[in-house]
Amino acid sequence: MPYVNIKITREGGTTPQQKAQLIKGVSELLRDVLNKPLNATFVVIDEVELEDWGVGGLPVDEYRKQAGEKS
């Protein structure tokens, strides 16, 4: 029984339709690649506040500012 946890930032307002597409797509991928039945695949989407994410040792907003300065 596969369990997939997708974490996304809460920014941008992910719609229920987009979440449904993610759930369907991930479930179908596991069916097609691993032969896992759709009714045995669990997908959970967690929306996390932007300030609760980090990359490169920095909060995401600071990382993005620095990355923008470099480009």
C-alpha positions in Angstrom: 0.0 0.0 0.0 1.9 3.1 -1.2 1.6 6.3 0.8 2.8 9.5 -0.9 3.1 12.8 0.9 3.3 15.9 -1.2 4.4 19.1 0.5 3.8 22.5 -1.2 4.0 26.0 0.0 0.7 27.7 0.7 1.6 30.6 -1.6 -0.1 30.9 -4.9 -3.4 29.4 -3.8 -3.4 25.8 -5.1 -6.9 25.0 -6.2 -8.9 21.9 -5.3 -8.8 21.0 -9.0 -5.0 21.2 -9.0 -4.8 19.0 -5.9 -7.1 16.5 -7.5 -4.8 16.4 -10.6 -1.8 15.7 -8.3 -3.6 12.9 -6.5 -4.8 11.3 -9.8 -1.4 11.7 -11.5 0.6 10.3 -8.6 -1.8 7.4 -8.2 -1.7 6.6 -11.9 2.1 6.8 -12.0 2.3 4.2 -9.1 -0.2 2.0 -10.9 1.7 2.2 -14.2 5.2 1.9 -12.8 4.8 -0.4 -9.8 1.4 -2.1 -10.6 -0.2 -0.7 -7.5 -3.9 -0.6 -7.5 -5.5 2.9 -7.3 -7.7 1.9 -4.4 -4.6 0.9 -2.3 -2.6 4.2 -2.9 -2.9 7.0 -0.5 -1.8 10.6 -1.4 -1.7 13.4 1.2 -1.0 17.0 0.2 0.3 19.2 3.0 0.4 23.0 2.5 3.1 24.6 4.5 3.5 28.3 5.2 6.3 29.9 3.2 8.2 30.9 6.3 8.3 27.3 7.4 10.5 26.3 4.4 14.2 26.6 3.8 16.7 25.9 1.0 20.4 26.3 0.9 20.6 27.1 4.6 18.2 30.1 4.2 14.5 30.7 4.6 12.9 30.4 1.1 12.1 34.1 0.7 15.7 35.1 1.5 17.0 32.4 -0.8 14.8 33.7 -3.6 16.0 37.2 -3.0 19.7 36.2 -3.2 19.0 34.0 -6.3 17.3 36.9 -8.0 20.3 39.1 -7.3 22.6 36.6 -9.0 20.6 36.3 -12.2 
